[in-house]
Amino acid sequence: MTDTLSQSDTAWQQALEVQRQALAAYVSGNPAPFRASYSRGAEVTVFGGFGGWQKGWLDIEQRTSWSSSQYHGGTAEPEILAHGYSGELGFTVHLEHITARSGPSATEVQKTYRVTHIFRREGDEWKLIHRHADHLIDTNGPK
């Protein structure tokens, strides 16, 4: 794997920034930048933070529209714990700290998701091919 402290690949750094901006738009109810970051292949998968799973671009497009609509006026801050790439594949492991209005009552909520993204190089860009997100919960037992 490429050393995460000295990566100079502009496309990879751009992909990380695209994801940061896409998340910010997503929690404000705009799924378009997040959807644009996905590959369009039939093998693309999501294990999303609202539960369930999707496979294939059409299902993911519908699900991201719905899940983004659950947030309004939000802010998000990704905290990247690890990232890297080798050849045609890359990954991030990060936390997503989200504050947004959610649900019919538009109550402000704060959530933190544990997230793993897998990317594939497509031409000059890195495209998301898998997202796994679930709620961060308190640790039980030894840390």
N, C-alpha and C positions, 0 to 999 in steps of 0.2 A: 504494500500500500504506500501511497505517496505520504510523506511526512506532513501531517496536518499543520505543523507550525511554519513550514516553508513552501507551501503550495503557491506556485506562480501561474498556474493555468487560469487565464482570464475568464474563459468560459465557465470553469467550475466556480470561481468567485462570483461571477454574474448569476449563476444558478442559485447560489445561496442568497444573494440579494433579492432575486426575483421571488423566492419563497417567502422571504421576510415581508416584502411588499404585498404579496398575494394574501398572506395571512391577515395583514392589517385590513385589507379590503374585505376579506371574507367575513370577519367579525363585525363589519359595518353593514352586512347584508348584500355585498357585491361579490358573487362567486366568479365573475369573468376572469380576473387575473389568475386565480387558483386553477380554474379549468384550463386556461391557456398553457399552464405549466405541465399538463399531463400529456403523455404519449397517447396516440389515438388507437393503439392496438387492441385486439381482442383479448390479449393476455394481461391487460392492466387490471390491478386489483386494489381494493380498499377494504380495510377492517376499521371502520370509522368510529369516532368517539360517541356517536349516538347509537351504537350497537349495530349488529348485523354485518353483512359483507356484500360487496358488489364485485362483479367481474365483467370486463368489457367496457369500452368507452361509453356506449349509450346508457348503460345503467349508472355509471359513475357520473356522467353529466347530469342526469336527473337527480341523483342523490345529493350531489354538491349544491345544486340549486335549492333543494329543500332544506338541507342542513344549514346553509348560509342564511336562509330566510328566517331561521330561528334566532338570529342575532340582530341587534340594532344598535348603532352608535357605539360600537365597541372599540377597544384597543387591545393589542396583542403584542407580546414580546417573546420571541423565541430565545431560548437559552441553549445554545448548541453545546452538547457534552462531548461529542466526537463526530468527526466527519473525515471522509477520504474518498479516493477513487483509484482505480487501477484498470487500465485498458478501457473497456466500454461500459463499466459499471461503477457507480458511486453510491455513497450512503450518507445519511445523517442520523444521529441519535440525539434527540433534543427534547426539551420541555417547552410547552406552549402555555404561557401565562396569559389568561384572557380575562378581561373585565368587559362586560357588555350587558345590554338590556336583552332580556330573553322572555319568550312566551307571551301569551295574550295580555298578561298584566304588565308587561314590559318592566318587570322587576330586575334590578341590577344584580348580576351574578358574577362571581369570581370562580374561575375554574383553572386547573392546571392539568394538562394532558401530557402523558409520556408518549413520545412519537418516534417512530422509525420510518424514514423515507428511503426508498431505493430508486436510483436514477439509472437511465441508460443514455449513452451518448447517441444522439441522432443528428448527423451532420455536424454543424458547429455548435449545437446546443445540448444541454442535459435536460432530459424529459423525465418526469416522475412516472414510474411504472408500478410502484406499490407504496401505500400509506397504511400504517398501523398506528392508531391512536386510542388510548384508553385513559381513564381518569387516574391521576396520581392519588394514591391513598396513603394514609399513615402506615408506617412500618409496624408490624407486629413481631415481637421477639427481638433477638439481637440484630443490631444494624450492621 
